[in-house]
Amino acid sequence: MFTAINNRDDAVQWLYDRIDYERIRPTPALNPFRLERIERLLKRIGSPQERIPAIHIAGTKGKGSTAAMVDSILQASGIRAGLFTSPHIAQFEERMRVSGRMPHPDQLTRLVSKLAEMLHESELETSDRIPTFFEITTLLAWMLFDEEGVEIAVLETGLGGRLDCTNVCRPLVTVITSIGLDHTHILGDTLSLIAAEKAGILKAGVPVVQGQLPEVADIVVTTHAQALGCRQFICGREFAWHVDHPDNQLSARPRSQKICVVTPTRNYDALTIPLLGQHQAHNASLAVMTAELLRDAGYGQINDAAVSHGLRTTHWPLRFEVFDQHPTIVLDAAHNPDSMKAVANVLTGSEWSNRRRVLVFAAASDKDADCMIEIIRPHFDDVVFTRFMGNPRSRPPEELLSIAAELHHDSRPATRCHVAQNPETAVLHARELAGQAGLVVVTGSIFLASEVRSLLT
């Protein structure tokens, strides 16, 4: 029986009643990822993905930051852009924005009600293949973009690429930010297999902007690109970047960095990005190269000033996000070994040295916690292992403590390890350990970082 959706709370509850593979990971024996169903459902809402061109972004890390920067550049150019990312931090509506704005509660309620009624009438709700949370969310985003007259949609893949729900779009440019070992139980346990899944977003004749990939992954992506006749624009070959004298920035406590990007036709000097770390400079170069390809494709309003302003005004929380408290607290959504290396690299900066440092760490059960702990623990005096509360995939902190106990570090005195049963207790304990002048870094999972952000804000 169809249940009426009368308000925003009803709408969000209906969405959360779908099967959610962000909360419960599928097994290889029951892999739900197929494109036929999302294509069929999109037809029922008028196939907006056929009419609205897209920028399609995949990658093991960096795809969300790159998407946010591309979206900000489009907005600065006066282009009506839609942004689709996942997961959200505090509220569901964060996943889909038009010109930087989330849907109003009344608009969300109306769109979800329309979608629920459509699914009910088509009897898909009673079939043995009920649409998943991510499929429904993707449909909802396209409905919003269509209603709001979006000119370009910026789409971040949810998982992989080849069979991801977003891979039914008609891209102007595709982007592969990075390739590393993550989601190996679904995407494969080698870089070659994962690269093949990411490269599945490439489309015939559509240019691809490519980050700096491991050689074995680069070979796979290049093979796909050549077979499809895609021009490749590879970071370090067709375009490049460098950080512009970070030690000479005016602020003694920089919350941004200046970079330079060189493309085949332009030099972009002294671009400011409000995101720290060389990995974010790399992501920004991908966004700049994407913007330049769009300009060449006929979007002449994307000029140098728009690129500069768009990067400077990018807002993307939980990417080494700094809260100036006592002690300083940093939140980062790193959740795999490569992204943990990026956090460790930022911590080598002068602002973070010569102070007591405490790590608050949690990880999902399907992540490589062993490798992440081995990478990040040596940078801290204390570690507080905890769990996130809003997602059942959290690994028990006692397991993380056992992992740490089995690891051995010769480079520094052993880091002291502690356990807390929830993020609030973990942060309170970490504050005490760090002291007023210290540093607390919360990382290991976007779910942990988002829960702590809610506590802080």
C-alpha positions as a Markdown table, in Angstrom:
| # | Residue | x | y | z |
|---|---|---|---|---|
| 1 | Met | 0.0 | 0.0 | 0.0 |
| 2 | Phe | 1.3 | 3.4 | -0.9 |
| 3 | Thr | 2.1 | 5.6 | 2.1 |
| 4 | Ala | 1.7 | 9.4 | 1.6 |
| 5 | Ile | 4.8 | 11.6 | 2.0 |
| 6 | Asn | 3.6 | 14.8 | 3.7 |
| 7 | Asn | 6.8 | 16.5 | 4.8 |
| 8 | Arg | 10.5 | 16.5 | 4.7 |
| 9 | Asp | 10.9 | 14.0 | 7.5 |
| 10 | Asp | 8.6 | 11.6 | 5.7 |
| 11 | Ala | 10.6 | 12.1 | 2.5 |
| 12 | Val | 14.0 | 11.4 | 4.2 |
| 13 | Gln | 12.6 | 8.4 | 6.0 |
| 14 | Trp | 11.2 | 6.9 | 2.8 |
| 15 | Leu | 14.7 | 7.4 | 1.2 |
| 16 | Tyr | 16.4 | 5.7 | 4.2 |
| 17 | Asp | 14.1 | 2.7 | 3.9 |
| 18 | Arg | 15.8 | 1.8 | 0.7 |
| 19 | Ile | 18.6 | -0.8 | 0.7 |
| 20 | Asp | 21.7 | 1.3 | 1.4 |
| 21 | Tyr | 25.1 | -0.1 | 0.4 |
| 22 | Glu | 26.9 | 2.8 | 2.1 |
| 23 | Arg | 25.7 | 1.2 | 5.4 |
| 24 | Ile | 25.8 | -2.5 | 4.4 |
| 25 | Arg | 28.4 | -3.5 | 1.8 |
| 26 | Pro | 27.3 | -6.1 | -0.7 |
| 27 | Thr | 29.2 | -9.4 | -1.2 |
| 28 | Pro | 30.7 | -10.5 | -4.5 |
| 29 | Ala | 28.1 | -13.3 | -4.6 |
| 30 | Leu | 25.3 | -10.8 | -4.5 |
| 31 | Asn | 26.5 | -7.8 | -6.5 |
| 32 | Pro | 23.6 | -5.4 | -7.0 |
| 33 | Phe | 25.3 | -3.0 | -9.4 |
| 34 | Arg | 23.7 | -3.0 | -12.8 |
| 35 | Leu | 22.9 | -0.2 | -15.2 |
| 36 | Glu | 19.8 | -1.6 | -16.8 |
| 37 | Arg | 17.5 | -0.7 | -13.9 |
| 38 | Ile | 18.6 | 2.9 | -13.5 |
| 39 | Glu | 18.3 | 3.4 | -17.3 |
| 40 | Arg | 14.7 | 2.0 | -17.1 |
| 41 | Leu | 13.8 | 4.3 | -14.2 |
| 42 | Leu | 15.3 | 7.3 | -15.8 |
| 43 | Lys | 13.1 | 6.8 | -18.8 |
| 44 | Arg | 10.1 | 7.1 | -16.6 |
| 45 | Ile | 11.1 | 10.6 | -15.5 |
| 46 | Gly | 11.8 | 11.8 | -19.0 |
| 47 | Ser | 15.5 | 10.8 | -19.4 |
| 48 | Pro | 17.0 | 14.1 | -18.1 |
| 49 | Gln | 20.5 | 12.6 | -18.3 |
| 50 | Glu | 20.1 | 12.6 | -22.1 |
| 51 | Arg | 19.4 | 16.4 | -22.2 |
| 52 | Ile | 21.8 | 17.7 | -19.5 |
| 53 | Pro | 25.5 | 17.3 | -20.3 |
| 54 | Ala | 27.8 | 16.2 | -17.5 |
| 55 | Ile | 31.3 | 16.2 | -16.1 |
| 56 | His | 31.8 | 12.7 | -14.8 |
| 57 | Ile | 34.4 | 12.1 | -12.1 |
| 58 | Ala | 35.8 | 8.8 | -10.7 |
| 59 | Gly | 38.7 | 8.0 | -8.6 |
| 60 | Thr | 39.9 | 6.2 | -5.4 |
| 61 | Lys | 40.5 | 9.6 | -3.7 |
| 62 | Gly | 40.1 | 13.2 | -4.7 |
| 63 | Lys | 36.9 | 12.9 | -6.8 |
| 64 | Gly | 34.7 | 14.8 | -4.3 |
| 65 | Ser | 37.2 | 17.7 | -3.9 |
| 66 | Thr | 37.7 | 17.8 | -7.7 |
| 67 | Ala | 33.9 | 17.8 | -8.3 |
| 68 | Ala | 33.5 | 20.6 | -5.8 |
| 69 | Met | 36.2 | 22.8 | -7.5 |
| 70 | Val | 34.7 | 22.2 | -11.0 |
| 71 | Asp | 31.3 | 23.1 | -9.7 |
| 72 | Ser | 32.6 | 26.3 | -8.1 |
| 73 | Ile | 34.3 | 27.3 | -11.3 |
| 74 | Leu | 31.1 | 26.7 | -13.3 |
| 75 | Gln | 29.2 | 28.9 | -10.8 |
| 76 | Ala | 31.8 | 31.6 | -11.1 |
| 77 | Ser | 31.3 | 31.5 | -14.8 |
| 78 | Gly | 27.6 | 32.1 | -14.6 |
| 79 | Ile | 26.7 | 28.6 | -15.6 |
| 80 | Arg | 23.8 | 27.0 | -13.8 |
| 81 | Ala | 25.5 | 23.9 | -12.4 |
| 82 | Gly | 24.2 | 20.9 | -10.6 |
| 83 | Leu | 26.5 | 19.0 | -8.2 |
| 84 | Phe | 25.9 | 15.4 | -7.1 |
| 85 | Thr | 28.2 | 13.9 | -4.5 |
| 86 | Ser | 28.1 | 11.2 | -1.8 |
| 87 | Pro | 27.9 | 10.6 | 1.1 |
| 88 | His | 26.5 | 13.6 | 2.9 |
| 89 | Ile | 27.9 | 15.0 | 6.1 |
| 90 | Ala | 25.0 | 16.3 | 8.2 |
| 91 | Gln | 21.8 | 16.1 | 6.1 |
| 92 | Phe | 20.7 | 14.2 | 3.0 |
| 93 | Glu | 20.1 | 17.3 | 0.8 |
| 94 | Glu | 23.9 | 18.0 | 0.7 |
| 95 | Arg | 24.2 | 15.3 | -1.9 |
| 96 | Met | 22.5 | 17.4 | -4.6 |
| 97 | Arg | 22.9 | 21.1 | -5.2 |
| 98 | Val | 22.0 | 23.6 | -7.9 |
| 99 | Ser | 24.2 | 26.8 | -8.0 |
| 100 | Gly | 25.5 | 25.8 | -4.6 |
| 101 | Arg | 22.0 | 25.5 | -3.0 |
| 102 | Met | 20.5 | 22.4 | -1.6 |
| 103 | Pro | 16.8 | 21.7 | -2.4 |
| 104 | His | 14.3 | 23.4 | -0.1 |
| 105 | Pro | 12.5 | 21.0 | 2.3 |
| 106 | Asp | 9.2 | 21.6 | 0.5 |
| 107 | Gln | 10.9 | 20.9 | -2.9 |
| 108 | Leu | 12.5 | 17.7 | -1.5 |
| 109 | Thr | 9.2 | 16.5 | -0.2 |
| 110 | Arg | 7.4 | 17.1 | -3.5 |
| 111 | Leu | 10.1 | 15.4 | -5.6 |
| 112 | Val | 10.4 | 12.4 | -3.3 |
| 113 | Ser | 6.6 | 12.1 | -3.2 |
| 114 | Lys | 6.4 | 12.2 | -7.0 |
| 115 | Leu | 9.2 | 9.6 | -7.3 |
| 116 | Ala | 7.6 | 7.3 | -4.7 |
| 117 | Glu | 4.3 | 7.4 | -6.5 |
| 118 | Met | 5.9 | 6.7 | -9.8 |
| 119 | Leu | 7.7 | 3.6 | -8.4 |
| 120 | His | 4.5 | 2.4 | -6.7 |
| 121 | Glu | 2.5 | 2.7 | -9.9 |
| 122 | Ser | 5.2 | 0.8 | -11.9 |
| 123 | Glu | 5.0 | -2.0 | -9.3 |
| 124 | Leu | 8.8 | -1.9 | -9.0 |
| 125 | Glu | 8.5 | -1.6 | -5.3 |
| 126 | Thr | 7.0 | -5.1 | -5.1 |
| 127 | Ser | 9.5 | -6.7 | -7.5 |
| 128 | Asp | 12.4 | -8.8 | -6.4 |
| 129 | Arg | 14.8 | -6.0 | -7.4 |
| 130 | Ile | 13.7 | -3.0 | -5.3 |
| 131 | Pro | 15.7 | 0.1 | -6.3 |
| 132 | Thr | 18.5 | 0.9 | -3.8 |
| 133 | Phe | 19.1 | 4.0 | -1.9 |
| 134 | Phe | 21.8 | 5.2 | -4.3 |
| 135 | Glu | 19.7 | 4.5 | -7.3 |
| 136 | Ile | 16.8 | 6.5 | -5.8 |
| 137 | Thr | 19.2 | 9.3 | -4.8 |
| 138 | Thr | 20.6 | 9.4 | -8.4 |
| 139 | Leu | 17.0 | 9.6 | -9.8 |
| 140 | Leu | 16.1 | 12.3 | -7.4 |
| 141 | Ala | 19.2 | 14.4 | -8.3 |
| 142 | Trp | 18.3 | 14.2 | -12.0 |
| 143 | Met | 14.7 | 15.2 | -11.2 |
| 144 | Leu | 16.0 | 18.2 | -9.3 |
| 145 | Phe | 18.5 | 19.2 | -12.0 |
| 146 | Asp | 15.8 | 18.9 | -14.7 |
| 147 | Glu | 13.3 | 21.0 | -12.7 |
| 148 | Glu | 16.0 | 23.7 | -11.9 |
| 149 | Gly | 17.2 | 24.0 | -15.5 |
| 150 | Val | 20.7 | 22.9 | -14.9 |
| 151 | Glu | 23.1 | 23.5 | -17.8 |
| 152 | Ile | 25.9 | 21.2 | -16.7 |
| 153 | Ala | 25.8 | 18.4 | -14.1 |
| 154 | Val | 28.9 | 17.6 | -12.1 |
| 155 | Leu | 28.7 | 13.9 | -11.0 |
| 156 | Glu | 30.9 | 12.1 | -8.6 |
| 157 | Thr | 30.7 | 8.3 | -8.9 |
| 158 | Gly | 29.5 | 6.4 | -5.8 |
| 159 | Leu | 31.5 | 3.2 | -6.2 |
| 160 | Gly | 33.9 | 2.3 | -9.1 |
| 161 | Gly | 32.6 | 3.6 | -12.3 |
| 162 | Arg | 31.7 | 1.0 | -14.9 |
| 163 | Leu | 28.5 | -0.1 | -13.2 |
| 164 | Asp | 27.9 | 3.0 | -11.0 |
| 165 | Cys | 24.5 | 4.6 | -11.3 |
| 166 | Thr | 26.0 | 7.8 | -12.5 |
| 167 | Asn | 27.5 | 6.1 | -15.6 |
| 168 | Val | 24.4 | 6.6 | -17.7 |
| 169 | Cys | 25.2 | 10.3 | -18.2 |
| 170 | Arg | 26.4 | 12.0 | -21.4 |
| 171 | Pro | 29.7 | 13.6 | -20.4 |
| 172 | Leu | 31.5 | 16.6 | -22.0 |
| 173 | Val | 34.6 | 15.6 | -20.1 |
| 174 | Thr | 35.4 | 12.5 | -17.9 |
| 175 | Val | 37.9 | 12.7 | -15.0 |
| 176 | Ile | 39.9 | 10.0 | -13.2 |
| 177 | Thr | 41.5 | 11.5 | -10.2 |
| 178 | Ser | 43.5 | 8.6 | -8.8 |
| 179 | Ile | 43.6 | 4.9 | -8.5 |
| 180 | Gly | 44.5 | 2.9 | -5.4 |
| 181 | Leu | 43.4 | -0.2 | -3.5 |
| 182 | Asp | 40.0 | 0.4 | -2.0 |
| 183 | His | 36.6 | -1.4 | -2.2 |
| 184 | Thr | 38.6 | -4.5 | -3.3 |
| 185 | His | 35.8 | -6.9 | -2.4 |
| 186 | Ile | 33.7 | -5.4 | -5.2 |
| 187 | Leu | 36.1 | -3.7 | -7.6 |
| 188 | Gly | 39.0 | -6.3 | -7.6 |
| 189 | Asp | 42.1 | -6.8 | -5.5 |
| 190 | Thr | 44.7 | -5.4 | -8.0 |
| 191 | Leu | 45.3 | -1.9 | -9.4 |
| 192 | Ser | 44.7 | -3.2 | -12.9 |
| 193 | Leu | 41.2 | -4.5 | -12.0 |
| 194 | Ile | 40.3 | -1.3 | -10.2 |
| 195 | Ala | 41.6 | 0.8 | -13.0 |
| 196 | Ala | 39.4 | -1.1 | -15.5 |
| 197 | Glu | 36.4 | -0.3 | -13.3 |
| 198 | Lys | 37.2 | 3.4 | -13.1 |
| 199 | Ala | 38.0 | 3.6 | -16.8 |
| 200 | Gly | 34.5 | 2.3 | -17.4 |
| 201 | Ile | 33.3 | 5.9 | -17.3 |
| 202 | Leu | 35.2 | 6.8 | -20.5 |
| 203 | Lys | 32.9 | 7.4 | -23.5 |
| 204 | Ala | 33.8 | 7.3 | -27.2 |
| 205 | Gly | 35.4 | 10.5 | -28.3 |
| 206 | Val | 35.0 | 12.3 | -25.0 |
| 207 | Pro | 38.3 | 13.8 | -23.6 |
| 208 | Val | 39.5 | 12.4 | -20.3 |
| 209 | Val | 41.5 | 14.3 | -17.7 |
| 210 | Gln | 43.7 | 12.0 | -15.7 |
| 211 | Gly | 45.5 | 12.4 | -12.5 |
| 212 | Gln | 48.9 | 10.9 | -11.7 |
| 213 | Leu | 48.3 | 7.2 | -11.6 |
| 214 | Pro | 50.5 | 4.2 | -10.8 |
| 215 | Glu | 52.1 | 2.9 | -14.0 |
| 216 | Val | 50.0 | -0.3 | -14.1 |
| 217 | Ala | 46.8 | 1.7 | -13.8 |
| 218 | Asp | 47.9 | 4.2 | -16.3 |
| 219 | Ile | 48.4 | 1.4 | -18.9 |
| 220 | Val | 44.8 | 0.2 | -18.3 |
| 221 | Val | 43.3 | 3.6 | -18.6 |
| 222 | Thr | 45.4 | 4.5 | -21.7 |
| 223 | Thr | 44.3 | 1.3 | -23.4 |
| 224 | His | 40.6 | 2.1 | -22.8 |
| 225 | Ala | 41.1 | 5.7 | -23.9 |
| 226 | Gln | 42.8 | 4.7 | -27.2 |
| 227 | Ala | 40.1 | 2.0 | -27.9 |
| 228 | Leu | 37.4 | 4.7 | -27.5 |
| 229 | Gly | 39.2 | 7.5 | -29.3 |
| 230 | Cys | 39.4 | 9.7 | -26.2 |
| 231 | Arg | 42.0 | 12.4 | -26.0 |
| 232 | Gln | 44.0 | 12.0 | -22.8 |
| 233 | Phe | 45.1 | 15.0 | -20.7 |
| 234 | Ile | 47.4 | 13.5 | -18.1 |
| 235 | Cys | 48.7 | 15.4 | -15.1 |
| 236 | Gly | 52.5 | 15.7 | -15.4 |
| 237 | Arg | 52.4 | 15.4 | -19.2 |
| 238 | Glu | 49.8 | 17.6 | -20.9 |
| 239 | Phe | 49.5 | 19.8 | -17.8 |
| 240 | Ala | 51.3 | 20.3 | -14.5 |
| 241 | Trp | 51.1 | 22.1 | -11.2 |
| 242 | His | 53.3 | 23.3 | -8.4 |
| 243 | Val | 52.8 | 25.0 | -5.0 |
| 244 | Asp | 53.7 | 28.6 | -5.2 |
| 245 | His | 56.2 | 29.2 | -2.4 |
| 246 | Pro | 54.1 | 28.0 | 0.5 |
| 247 | Asp | 56.7 | 29.2 | 3.1 |
| 248 | Asn | 56.3 | 32.8 | 1.9 |
| 249 | Gln | 52.5 | 33.1 | 2.3 |
| 250 | Leu | 51.4 | 36.1 | 4.3 |
| 251 | Ser | 49.6 | 34.3 | 7.1 |
| 252 | Ala | 51.6 | 32.7 | 9.8 |
| 253 | Arg | 48.8 | 30.1 | 10.0 |
| 254 | Pro | 47.7 | 29.5 | 6.4 |
| 255 | Arg | 44.3 | 27.9 | 5.8 |
| 256 | Ser | 44.8 | 28.0 | 2.0 |
| 257 | Gln | 47.6 | 27.6 | -0.5 |
| 258 | Lys | 48.7 | 29.2 | -3.7 |
| 259 | Ile | 49.4 | 27.1 | -6.7 |
| 260 | Cys | 50.4 | 27.5 | -10.3 |
| 261 | Val | 48.9 | 25.4 | -13.1 |
| 262 | Val | 50.3 | 25.1 | -16.6 |
| 263 | Thr | 48.0 | 23.7 | -19.4 |
| 264 | Pro | 48.7 | 23.3 | -23.1 |
| 265 | Thr | 47.5 | 26.8 | -23.8 |
| 266 | Arg | 47.7 | 28.8 | -20.6 |
| 267 | Asn | 49.7 | 29.6 | -17.4 |
| 268 | Tyr | 47.5 | 30.1 | -14.3 |
| 269 | Asp | 49.7 | 31.9 | -11.8 |
| 270 | Ala | 49.0 | 32.3 | -8.0 |
| 271 | Leu | 45.7 | 30.5 | -7.9 |
| 272 | Thr | 44.4 | 30.2 | -4.3 |
| 273 | Ile | 42.7 | 27.1 | -3.0 |
| 274 | Pro | 41.2 | 26.9 | 0.5 |
| 275 | Leu | 42.3 | 23.3 | 0.8 |
| 276 | Leu | 45.6 | 22.2 | 2.2 |
| 277 | Gly | 48.0 | 19.6 | 1.0 |
| 278 | Gln | 49.8 | 18.7 | -2.3 |
| 279 | His | 47.0 | 16.2 | -3.0 |
| 280 | Gln | 44.5 | 19.1 | -3.2 |
| 281 | Ala | 46.9 | 21.1 | -5.4 |
| 282 | His | 46.8 | 18.0 | -7.7 |
| 283 | Asn | 43.0 | 17.9 | -7.6 |
| 284 | Ala | 42.8 | 21.6 | -8.4 |
| 285 | Ser | 45.0 | 21.1 | -11.5 |
| 286 | Leu | 42.5 | 18.5 | -12.7 |
| 287 | Ala | 39.6 | 21.0 | -12.2 |
| 288 | Val | 41.5 | 23.7 | -14.1 |
| 289 | Met | 42.2 | 21.3 | -17.0 |
| 290 | Thr | 38.6 | 20.3 | -17.1 |
| 291 | Ala | 37.5 | 23.9 | -17.1 |
| 292 | Glu | 39.8 | 24.6 | -20.0 |
| 293 | Leu | 38.4 | 21.7 | -22.0 |
| 294 | Leu | 34.9 | 23.0 | -21.4 |
| 295 | Arg | 36.0 | 26.5 | -22.6 |
| 296 | Asp | 37.4 | 24.9 | -25.8 |
| 297 | Ala | 34.1 | 23.0 | -26.2 |
| 298 | Gly | 32.1 | 26.3 | -26.5 |
| 299 | Tyr | 31.7 | 27.5 | -22.9 |
| 300 | Gly | 33.5 | 30.7 | -23.5 |
| 301 | Gln | 32.2 | 32.3 | -20.3 |
| 302 | Ile | 34.7 | 30.1 | -18.4 |
| 303 | Asn | 37.5 | 32.7 | -18.5 |
| 304 | Asp | 40.7 | 32.9 | -16.3 |
| 305 | Ala | 39.0 | 35.2 | -13.8 |
| 306 | Ala | 36.2 | 32.6 | -13.3 |
| 307 | Val | 38.7 | 29.8 | -12.8 |
| 308 | Ser | 40.6 | 31.8 | -10.2 |
| 309 | His | 37.4 | 33.0 | -8.4 |
| 310 | Gly | 35.9 | 29.5 | -8.5 |
| 311 | Leu | 38.9 | 27.8 | -7.0 |
| 312 | Arg | 39.3 | 30.5 | -4.3 |
| 313 | Thr | 35.6 | 30.2 | -3.2 |
| 314 | Thr | 35.4 | 26.4 | -3.2 |
| 315 | His | 33.8 | 25.1 | 0.0 |
| 316 | Trp | 34.4 | 21.4 | 0.8 |
| 317 | Pro | 34.3 | 20.4 | 4.5 |
| 318 | Leu | 36.2 | 17.5 | 6.1 |
| 319 | Arg | 39.3 | 17.8 | 3.9 |
| 320 | Phe | 41.8 | 18.8 | 6.6 |
| 321 | Glu | 39.2 | 21.1 | 8.0 |
| 322 | Val | 40.7 | 23.2 | 10.8 |
| 323 | Phe | 38.7 | 24.3 | 13.9 |
| 324 | Asp | 40.7 | 26.9 | 15.8 |
| 325 | Gln | 39.9 | 25.9 | 19.3 |
| 326 | His | 42.1 | 25.0 | 22.3 |
| 327 | Pro | 43.4 | 22.6 | 21.3 |
| 328 | Thr | 43.2 | 22.9 | 17.5 |
| 329 | Ile | 41.0 | 20.2 | 16.0 |
| 330 | Val | 41.4 | 19.0 | 12.4 |
| 331 | Leu | 38.8 | 16.8 | 10.7 |
| 332 | Asp | 39.7 | 14.8 | 7.6 |
| 333 | Ala | 37.6 | 12.2 | 5.7 |
| 334 | Ala | 40.6 | 10.0 | 4.8 |
| 335 | His | 39.5 | 6.4 | 4.7 |
| 336 | Asn | 42.2 | 4.4 | 2.8 |
| 337 | Pro | 46.0 | 4.2 | 2.8 |
| 338 | Asp | 46.5 | 6.7 | 0.0 |
| 339 | Ser | 44.4 | 9.4 | 1.6 |
| 340 | Met | 46.0 | 8.7 | 4.9 |
| 341 | Lys | 49.4 | 9.3 | 3.3 |
| 342 | Ala | 48.0 | 12.7 | 2.2 |
| 343 | Val | 47.0 | 13.6 | 5.7 |
| 344 | Ala | 50.5 | 12.6 | 7.0 |
| 345 | Asn | 52.1 | 14.8 | 4.4 |
| 346 | Val | 50.1 | 17.9 | 5.4 |
| 347 | Leu | 51.1 | 17.2 | 9.0 |
| 348 | Thr | 54.8 | 17.9 | 8.1 |
| 349 | Gly | 53.9 | 21.6 | 7.7 |
| 350 | Ser | 55.4 | 24.0 | 10.2 |
| 351 | Glu | 52.1 | 24.9 | 11.8 |
| 352 | Trp | 51.6 | 21.4 | 13.1 |
| 353 | Ser | 55.1 | 20.7 | 14.4 |
| 354 | Asn | 56.4 | 21.2 | 18.0 |
| 355 | Arg | 53.0 | 20.6 | 19.6 |
| 356 | Arg | 51.5 | 17.6 | 21.3 |
| 357 | Arg | 49.5 | 15.7 | 18.7 |
| 358 | Val | 46.6 | 13.3 | 19.4 |
| 359 | Leu | 44.8 | 11.1 | 16.8 |
| 360 | Val | 41.2 | 10.1 | 17.1 |
| 361 | Phe | 40.7 | 7.2 | 14.7 |
| 362 | Ala | 37.9 | 4.9 | 13.6 |
| 363 | Ala | 37.5 | 2.8 | 10.4 |
| 364 | Ala | 34.8 | 0.9 | 8.6 |
| 365 | Ser | 35.0 | -2.9 | 8.7 |
| 366 | Asp | 35.8 | -3.2 | 4.9 |
| 367 | Lys | 38.7 | -0.8 | 5.0 |
| 368 | Asp | 42.4 | -1.5 | 5.3 |
| 369 | Ala | 42.7 | -0.3 | 8.9 |
| 370 | Asp | 46.1 | -2.1 | 9.4 |
| 371 | Cys | 47.8 | -0.1 | 6.7 |
| 372 | Met | 46.1 | 3.2 | 7.6 |
| 373 | Ile | 47.2 | 2.8 | 11.3 |
| 374 | Glu | 50.7 | 1.9 | 10.3 |
| 375 | Ile | 50.9 | 5.0 | 8.1 |
| 376 | Ile | 49.4 | 7.6 | 10.5 |
| 377 | Arg | 50.2 | 6.5 | 14.0 |
| 378 | Pro | 53.9 | 7.5 | 14.0 |
| 379 | His | 52.9 | 11.1 | 13.5 |
| 380 | Phe | 51.1 | 11.2 | 16.9 |
| 381 | Asp | 51.9 | 11.1 | 20.6 |
| 382 | Asp | 48.6 | 9.4 | 21.5 |
| 383 | Val | 45.9 | 7.6 | 19.6 |
| 384 | Val | 42.3 | 7.3 | 20.8 |
| 385 | Phe | 40.5 | 4.5 | 18.9 |
| 386 | Thr | 36.8 | 4.8 | 18.7 |
| 387 | Arg | 33.8 | 3.9 | 16.6 |
| 388 | Phe | 31.2 | 6.0 | 14.6 |
| 389 | Met | 27.6 | 5.5 | 15.8 |
| 390 | Gly | 25.5 | 6.3 | 12.7 |
| 391 | Asn | 26.6 | 3.4 | 10.5 |
| 392 | Pro | 26.8 | -0.3 | 11.4 |
| 393 | Arg | 30.0 | -0.8 | 9.4 |
| 394 | Ser | 32.2 | 0.6 | 12.1 |
| 395 | Arg | 35.0 | -1.6 | 13.3 |
| 396 | Pro | 35.1 | -2.1 | 17.1 |
| 397 | Pro | 37.8 | 0.1 | 18.7 |
| 398 | Glu | 39.1 | -2.9 | 20.6 |
| 399 | Glu | 40.0 | -4.5 | 17.2 |
| 400 | Leu | 41.8 | -1.4 | 16.2 |
| 401 | Leu | 43.7 | -1.4 | 19.4 |
| 402 | Ser | 44.8 | -5.0 | 18.8 |
| 403 | Ile | 46.0 | -4.1 | 15.3 |
| 404 | Ala | 48.0 | -1.2 | 16.7 |
| 405 | Ala | 49.5 | -3.5 | 19.3 |
| 406 | Glu | 50.8 | -5.9 | 16.6 |
| 407 | Leu | 52.5 | -3.1 | 14.7 |
| 408 | His | 56.0 | -2.1 | 15.5 |
| 409 | His | 57.7 | 1.2 | 14.9 |
| 410 | Asp | 61.4 | 1.8 | 15.3 |
| 411 | Ser | 61.4 | 5.4 | 14.2 |
| 412 | Arg | 60.1 | 7.0 | 17.4 |
| 413 | Pro | 58.9 | 6.1 | 20.9 |
| 414 | Ala | 55.8 | 4.0 | 21.0 |
| 415 | Thr | 52.6 | 6.0 | 20.6 |
| 416 | Arg | 50.3 | 5.5 | 23.6 |
| 417 | Cys | 46.9 | 4.0 | 22.6 |
| 418 | His | 43.5 | 4.4 | 24.2 |
| 419 | Val | 39.9 | 3.3 | 23.6 |
| 420 | Ala | 36.7 | 5.3 | 23.7 |
| 421 | Gln | 33.3 | 3.8 | 22.9 |
| 422 | Asn | 31.9 | 6.8 | 21.0 |
| 423 | Pro | 33.2 | 9.9 | 19.2 |
| 424 | Glu | 32.1 | 12.4 | 21.9 |
| 425 | Thr | 34.1 | 10.6 | 24.6 |
| 426 | Ala | 37.0 | 10.1 | 22.2 |
| 427 | Val | 37.3 | 13.8 | 21.5 |
| 428 | Leu | 36.9 | 14.8 | 25.1 |
| 429 | His | 39.8 | 12.4 | 26.0 |
| 430 | Ala | 41.9 | 13.6 | 23.1 |
| 431 | Arg | 41.5 | 17.2 | 24.2 |
| 432 | Glu | 42.7 | 16.4 | 27.6 |
| 433 | Leu | 45.7 | 14.5 | 26.2 |
| 434 | Ala | 46.6 | 17.3 | 23.7 |
| 435 | Gly | 46.3 | 20.2 | 26.2 |
| 436 | Gln | 45.4 | 23.7 | 25.3 |
| 437 | Ala | 48.3 | 24.2 | 22.8 |
| 438 | Gly | 48.1 | 20.8 | 21.2 |
| 439 | Leu | 46.5 | 19.3 | 18.1 |
| 440 | Val | 43.7 | 16.8 | 17.7 |
| 441 | Val | 43.3 | 15.1 | 14.3 |
| 442 | Val | 40.1 | 13.1 | 13.7 |
| 443 | Thr | 40.3 | 10.8 | 10.7 |
| 444 | Gly | 39.9 | 7.2 | 9.3 |
| 445 | Ser | 36.3 | 7.5 | 8.0 |
| 446 | Ile | 34.0 | 10.2 | 6.7 |
| 447 | Phe | 31.4 | 8.9 | 9.0 |
| 448 | Leu | 33.6 | 9.5 | 12.1 |
| 449 | Ala | 34.6 | 13.0 | 10.8 |
| 450 | Ser | 31.0 | 14.0 | 10.1 |
| 451 | Glu | 29.8 | 12.9 | 13.5 |
| 452 | Val | 32.6 | 14.9 | 15.2 |
| 453 | Arg | 31.8 | 17.9 | 13.0 |
| 454 | Ser | 28.2 | 17.8 | 14.3 |
| 455 | Leu | 29.6 | 17.8 | 17.8 |
| 456 | Leu | 31.8 | 20.8 | 17.1 |
| 457 | Thr | 29.2 | 22.9 | 15.2 |
